[in-house]
Amino acid sequence: MTTDERPDRPLEEAMDWLMRLQAEPDDPGLRRGLAAWMAADSDHARAWAQAERTWALIGTVPPAHWVSTGNPATRKTPPARRRLPWPAGLGPVRLGLAGAALAASLMLMVNADTLARLRADQTTGAGELRSVTLADGSMVHLGPRSAIATEDGPGRRGVRLLAGEAFFEVKPNPARPFVVAADGLAVTVVGTAFDVRLGPAAVTVSVKSGVVTVRHDGGPPAEERLGAGQRLTVDHAGGRTVRGELAPGDVATWREGYLFVDNATVAEVVDELRRYQPGWILLESDQLAKRRVTGLYDLRQPERALQAIVQPHGGRLRTLTPFLHVLSMP
């Protein structure tokens, strides 16, 4: 799960190019940039081909996105596309609906991911864990598909969590408090160990040791204190807060390769597993998304975890390509 080579990075970059071309299909500069990117590395060309195959499978790749990697003198027009067979159990109508939903979610995901990476000092890819030592000796352990930016200033130490999740081990220094910012929320500590997760619907702070102060932009109370074994979730929309308790040893179990969930929705668990599985996971059924699960899942085998969360509810997992998984009800 830990890698510095980021085998999924070319595919992420290919999807970023695909999204940018979808937004500006007639931009010649963008097309030249893509051609140069593909020519720079054979892995880039393979990743682009994989991205196109995945996109074509859901019926959303317009021919204008084709970019020739051959000799322009001998290859002036795009080749005719071979019609792909419909995946088993997913006919033209359902595939079109799934494609539209996936296209929308991918556009949001890739755009948000690109923005976070542009602002970040440290990033990770799918399934990648990374530990970073800050200037003051504090440690930040980044979860998959995560991004942080350092924000040190006079009299304070700081990190902004831009995407994903991070576990912090802060060196004590009462003269310079340590502040973690994440979407309108600020966690202030002097010396402690805690986890912050920036999810699609909420920010969650879980404390392993010590005491933290959490300030948020939502409704009252605007400031809360958390001790070891306590958790606070603040939703993005209205600032609603939910406190909870857990064993300190259960904080950031993702660092050991496990995900423990207690009465979480299938949608919430899928959001978490998306960070560990290269490619894309489409949750097709609203009914399935709202079902609740409790369990311990192996993050080193995300496909098995996906099977385990949907099977008790009659759901199924279909792998359309190694980079496209669909969860649905029969």
C-alpha positions in Angstrom: 0.0 0.0 0.0 3.0 2.3 0.6 4.8 3.4 -2.5 6.9 6.3 -3.7 6.6 5.4 -7.4 2.8 6.1 -7.6 1.9 3.6 -10.3 -1.5 5.2 -10.5 -0.2 8.7 -11.1 -0.1 8.4 -14.9 -3.7 7.3 -14.9 -4.7 10.2 -12.6 -3.0 12.6 -15.0 -4.6 11.0 -18.0 -8.0 11.5 -16.5 -7.2 15.1 -15.6 -6.3 15.7 -19.3 -9.5 13.9 -20.4 -11.6 16.2 -18.1 -9.9 19.3 -19.3 -10.5 18.3 -22.9 -14.1 17.6 -22.1 -14.4 21.2 -20.8 -12.5 22.7 -23.7 -12.6 20.3 -26.7 -11.5 22.9 -29.2 -8.6 24.3 -27.4 -5.5 23.7 -29.7 -3.1 24.5 -26.9 -4.6 22.0 -24.6 -4.4 19.3 -27.4 -0.8 20.2 -28.0 -0.1 19.9 -24.3 -1.7 16.5 -24.2 0.3 15.3 -27.2 3.5 16.5 -25.5 2.6 14.8 -22.3 1.9 11.5 -24.1 5.1 11.6 -26.0 7.2 12.3 -22.9 6.7 8.8 -21.4 5.4 5.5 -22.7 3.5 5.1 -19.4 1.6 8.2 -20.3 0.4 6.8 -23.6 -0.6 3.6 -22.0 -2.5 5.5 -19.2 -4.3 7.6 -21.8 -5.4 4.5 -23.7 -6.7 3.0 -20.5 -8.5 6.2 -19.6 -10.1 6.3 -23.0 -11.1 2.6 -22.8 -12.7 3.2 -19.4 -14.5 6.3 -20.6 -15.7 4.6 -23.8 -17.1 1.8 -21.8 -19.6 4.2 -20.2 -20.3 5.8 -23.5 -19.0 9.3 -22.8 -15.8 9.7 -24.8 -16.4 12.1 -27.7 -14.3 11.5 -30.8 -12.9 15.0 -30.5 -10.8 13.8 -27.6 -8.7 11.5 -29.8 -5.1 12.6 -30.0 -2.8 10.8 -32.4 0.5 9.4 -31.1 1.7 8.4 -34.6 3.3 10.2 -37.4 0.9 13.1 -38.3 1.9 12.8 -42.0 0.5 9.2 -42.1 -2.3 9.6 -39.5 -4.4 12.7 -40.0 -7.8 11.5 -38.9 -9.0 9.5 -35.9 -9.5 5.8 -36.6 -13.0 4.4 -36.5 -13.9 3.3 -33.0 -14.8 -0.4 -32.5 -18.2 -0.7 -30.9 -17.7 -2.3 -27.4 -20.1 -5.0 -26.3 -22.5 -4.0 -23.4 -21.1 -5.3 -20.1 -23.1 -8.2 -18.8 -26.2 -7.0 -16.9 -25.8 -3.4 -18.0 -27.8 -2.6 -21.1 -27.7 0.6 -23.2 -30.2 2.5 -21.1 -28.7 1.7 -17.8 -25.2 2.2 -19.1 -26.2 5.7 -20.3 -27.6 6.6 -16.9 -24.6 5.2 -15.1 -22.3 7.0 -17.5 -23.9 10.3 -16.9 -23.7 9.8 -13.1 -20.1 8.7 -13.3 -19.2 11.5 -15.6 -20.6 14.1 -13.2 -18.9 12.5 -10.2 -15.6 12.2 -12.0 -15.7 15.8 -13.1 -16.1 16.9 -9.5 -13.5 14.5 -8.2 -10.8 15.3 -10.7 -11.4 19.0 -10.6 -11.2 19.0 -6.7 -8.2 16.7 -6.8 -6.4 18.9 -9.3 -7.1 22.1 -7.2 -5.9 20.4 -4.0 -2.7 19.2 -5.7 -1.9 22.7 -7.1 -2.0 24.1 -3.5 -0.3 21.2 -1.7 3.2 20.7 -0.4 2.6 16.9 0.0 0.2 14.6 -1.8 -0.5 10.9 -2.0 -2.3 8.7 -4.6 -4.7 5.8 -4.4 -3.6 3.3 -1.8 -0.5 5.3 -0.9 0.6 6.1 2.6 3.3 8.6 3.4 4.9 10.0 6.6 6.3 13.5 6.6 8.5 15.1 9.3 7.8 18.8 9.7 10.3 21.5 10.5 9.5 21.4 14.2 9.9 17.6 14.4 6.1 16.9 14.4 5.0 14.0 12.2 2.2 13.9 9.7 1.0 10.5 8.4 -0.9 11.0 5.1 -3.7 8.6 4.1 -4.4 7.8 0.4 -5.5 10.5 -2.0 -4.6 13.2 0.5 -3.0 16.6 0.3 -1.6 19.0 2.9 0.0 22.5 2.8 2.2 23.8 5.6 1.1 27.2 7.1 3.6 28.1 9.7 3.6 31.7 11.0 4.7 33.9 13.9 4.0 32.2 17.1 2.2 29.2 15.6 2.8 26.0 13.6 0.2 25.0 11.0 -0.9 22.6 8.4 -4.0 22.8 6.1 -5.6 19.5 5.1 -6.7 20.0 1.5 -8.0 16.5 0.8 -8.3 13.1 2.4 -7.0 12.2 5.8 -4.0 12.7 8.0 -2.8 11.5 11.5 -0.7 14.1 13.4 1.9 13.4 16.1 2.7 16.9 17.4 5.8 17.8 19.3 5.0 19.7 22.5 5.7 23.5 22.3 3.4 25.6 24.5 4.9 28.8 23.0 3.9 27.8 19.5 0.5 26.0 19.3 0.0 23.6 16.4 -3.1 24.3 14.2 -4.7 22.0 11.6 -7.2 23.8 9.3 -9.7 21.9 7.2 -12.7 23.5 5.4 -13.7 26.1 8.0 -12.6 24.0 11.0 -9.4 24.6 13.1 -7.9 22.0 15.5 -5.5 23.6 18.0 -3.1 21.6 20.1 0.1 22.0 22.0 1.3 18.4 21.9 -0.9 15.4 21.1 -1.8 12.7 18.6 -5.0 12.9 16.6 -6.6 12.2 13.2 -8.4 14.6 10.8 -10.5 13.4 7.9 -11.9 15.7 5.3 -14.8 13.8 3.8 -17.3 14.8 1.1 -20.0 15.7 3.6 -18.1 16.4 6.9 -14.9 16.9 8.7 -14.1 14.4 11.5 -11.5 14.8 14.3 -10.5 11.8 16.4 -8.1 12.0 19.4 -5.7 9.3 20.2 -3.9 11.0 23.1 -3.9 14.5 24.7 -6.4 17.2 24.4 -7.4 19.3 21.3 -9.6 22.4 20.9 -11.8 22.4 17.8 -13.2 25.6 16.4 -15.7 25.6 13.5 -17.6 28.1 11.4 -21.0 26.5 12.0 -23.6 27.1 14.6 -23.0 27.1 18.4 -21.0 25.9 20.2 -18.2 27.4 18.1 -15.5 25.7 20.2 -15.3 22.2 21.7 -12.6 20.3 23.6 -11.8 16.7 22.9 -9.8 14.2 24.9 -8.3 10.8 24.2 -11.0 8.5 22.7 -13.3 11.2 21.7 -14.5 12.1 18.2 -16.2 15.2 16.7 -17.9 15.3 13.2 -18.9 18.7 11.7 -20.9 18.6 8.5 -20.1 21.0 5.7 -23.6 22.2 5.0 -24.9 23.5 8.3 -22.1 23.1 10.8 -24.1 20.4 12.7 -21.8 18.6 15.2 -21.9 15.0 16.4 -19.8 13.8 19.3 -18.8 10.2 19.7 -16.4 7.9 21.6 -14.1 5.2 20.5 -11.2 3.3 22.0 -8.0 5.3 21.5 -6.5 2.3 19.8 -9.2 2.5 17.2 -8.1 6.0 16.1 -6.6 5.9 12.6 -6.6 2.1 12.1 -6.1 2.8 8.4 -2.4 3.2 9.3 -2.4 -0.6 10.0 -4.4 -1.3 6.9 -7.8 -1.7 8.5 -11.1 0.3 8.4 -13.5 -0.1 11.3 -17.0 1.3 10.8 -19.9 1.4 13.3 -23.4 1.9 11.8 -22.1 3.8 8.8 -24.0 4.0 5.5 -22.8 2.1 2.5 -22.2 5.4 0.8 -19.9 6.6 3.6 -17.8 3.4 3.5 -17.6 3.5 -0.3 -16.3 7.1 -0.1 -13.6 5.8 2.2 -12.7 2.9 0.0 -12.4 5.1 -3.1 -9.2 6.4 -1.7 -7.7 2.9 -1.7 -8.9 1.6 -5.0 -7.2 2.9 -8.2 -9.8 4.0 -10.7 -13.4 4.7 -10.0 -16.3 3.2 -8.0 -19.8 4.0 -9.0 -22.6 3.4 -6.4 -25.6 3.1 -8.7 -28.4 2.4 -6.2 -29.7 5.1 -3.8 -31.4 2.3 -1.9 -28.1 0.5 -1.4 -26.3 3.7 -0.6 -28.5 4.3 2.5 -28.1 0.9 4.0 -26.0 0.7 7.1 -23.0 -1.5 7.9 -20.8 -2.3 10.9 -17.5 -4.2 10.5 -13.7 -4.3 10.1 -12.5 -4.2 6.6 -9.0 -4.9 5.1 -7.9 -1.8 3.2 -5.2 -3.8 1.4 -8.0 -5.7 -0.4 -10.5 -2.9 -1.3 -12.4 -5.0 -3.8 -13.1 -7.7 -1.2 -14.2 -4.9 1.2 -16.6 -3.6 -1.4 -18.1 -7.1 -1.8 -18.4 -7.5 2.0 -20.3 -4.2 2.5 -22.9 -4.8 -0.2 -23.6 -8.6 -0.1 -25.5 -8.6 3.2 -28.0 -6.1 1.6 -28.4 -8.1 -1.6 -26.1 -5.8 -3.6 -23.5 -6.8 -6.1 -20.1 -5.6 -7.4 -19.4 -5.7 -11.1 -15.8 -5.0 -12.3 -16.3 -3.5 -15.8 -12.5 -2.8 -16.2 -9.7 -2.9 -13.6 -10.4 0.8 -13.1 -14.2 0.9 -13.1 -16.4 -0.8 -10.5 -20.1 -0.6 -10.2 -22.1 -1.3 -7.1 -25.8 -2.0 -7.6 -29.0 -3.9 -6.6 -30.3 -6.7 -8.8 
